[in-house]
Structure formats: C-alpha cells, structure tokens
C-alpha cells in the first residue's frame, strides 16, 4: 500500500453510509462497477472482508465496522483539503454545483442560470433539485439555496430575502367556478395541498378557515406536482407570489390573507467562499433572488 489511492477510502465510507453500490454511485457521481472495484481493491490491500453482500445491500463486517470511523475521519480530512484547494482557485471558470428546493430548482433557477451563462460562459452549472438539506460539509454542493439558516459553524449563511406567498388558481378554473371574495369562501372550493403533512390545514385554521383533510381534493408531497395541479385548473392552492405573478395562466386571490413568507439563505462552506467562480455565482444569485422576490428581473427583454 505504498501508493495508496485515497479514493478507495472515500468509496468505502460512502458505500458503508448508503448501504449499496447504486446509492453510493449516485452520491459520488461514479459508476457502480468503479465503486465495486474500489471495494475489492481495498479489501485485497487490507487483507480483510469489509462488507457482507446480500439482498439487503452491503452490510459492514466486524472488520469493516472497526475501520469505518477511521475511514470517515480520513475521508473528511481529504474533503477539507479539497475545499481549501478549491478556495484558492482564481479563474472564473469551471463547475459550480447548486442545491435548491424542487420549486426553486425547476421554476426559478433556470432563467437565472441562462443569464449567468451569457455573462460567464466559462462557468458550468449543476443543479441538485431536492427538498432535503444537502450536506455542504461533504461537498454535495458548492452553494445551497435554503429556506432555513444552517447551524453548522463551518457554513457561512447570507440572508437574501423573504419570498411572499399567495393564494392562487388558474383563470380557467375561476371562470368556471367563481372567485372567492373572502377567506371563508375557500371552503366552497377544492383545495390543493400536502398529502402527509398537516401544515396547510393548520395554516388555513390560523387565518380563520377551518378545513379537514378531505377539503384538499388534490394532495401530494411533491411541490412541483402541486404547482402543476394549480396551473391545470384543479382548484385553489398556495404558491410563491412572484412565481404566480409572472404566470399568465394564474390569478392571485385574497391578498388580505396574512400568509407567512419563505426566508431565503445562500449557504456556502467557509473554505470555498474565496473561490472566485463560486463567489461570482453566489453574488449573482443573491442579486437575482432579491429581484425575483420583489417581482422584477434583470434584462430588458425578461417578461413577467
């Protein structure tokens, strides 16, 4: 093991944490055969069996469990080294990976990234669309757009804005079924909301409209599915106000309702904030997200 490949440890730790080659391959953006080869090479080099392979995936053996914690520490140190090296890069070119919620990733970032691409053709963008909080400590992303402020000391969070929410529906639906004139009228319409969460039920009750789960005639925990149901004219839902305002299919309703706002934070690992390309993208996102929240966009030909 005189010329030890540290990627073997990274693969070992990731397979141990995910429990399968396929999940580890997705996390590392590698192929399953490559990871399988890494595990085999590491076991051969160490002279031990690290995993039991079975129908339930890859389970650590006693030897693998003993080595996992030390391997995790080594992997984190290697990641920290990579972060420090990345932070010293000066060229405004290369790849920047952005983690964002499904809604922001699908409906907000593409237009912004198109403008960034025109201004910075040397930057390549990767979008991780997930409502799960990506682990910036492990370089799952360079920048995260989050709706909560992270607590980790290694992360630098910058408050951007508060995105207002609104009640809205498709004009086609409202033309067929009428427009609610006061909050109590919402109970007379099919609502669109979450499936397993009672967040919207509690929210409606907070502004004086008690509704049961059955009032939400269309339910899903996927935000994009909910938004498309609103746009398709199924019923009345809640969405980001600037997103509804720029959609000609939709109409905002009951502006007097005291809806909450979505706080937006830009988050980076402190070791990469000096990277010029990451700093450039972060600053660009900061300004673009503020414009988006205010209902304006950069560029003379951008439509609302």
Buried (B, 14 or more C-beta within 10 A) or exposed (E): EEEEEEBBBBBBBBBBBBBBBEBBBEBBEBEBEBBBEBBEBBBEEBEBBBBEEEEEBBEBBEBBEEBBEEBBEBBBEBBBEEBEEBBEBEEBBBEBBBBBBBBBBBBBBEBBBEBBEEEBEEBEBEBBBBBEBBBBBBBBBBBBBBBEEBEEEEBBBBEBBEBBBBBBBBBBBBEEBEBBEEBEBBBEBBBBBBEEEEEBBEBBEEBEBEBEEEBBBBBBEEBBBBBBBBBBBBBBBBBBBBBBBBBEBBBBBBEEBEBEBBBBBBBBBBBBBBBBBBBBBBEBBBEBBEBBBEEEBBEEEEEE
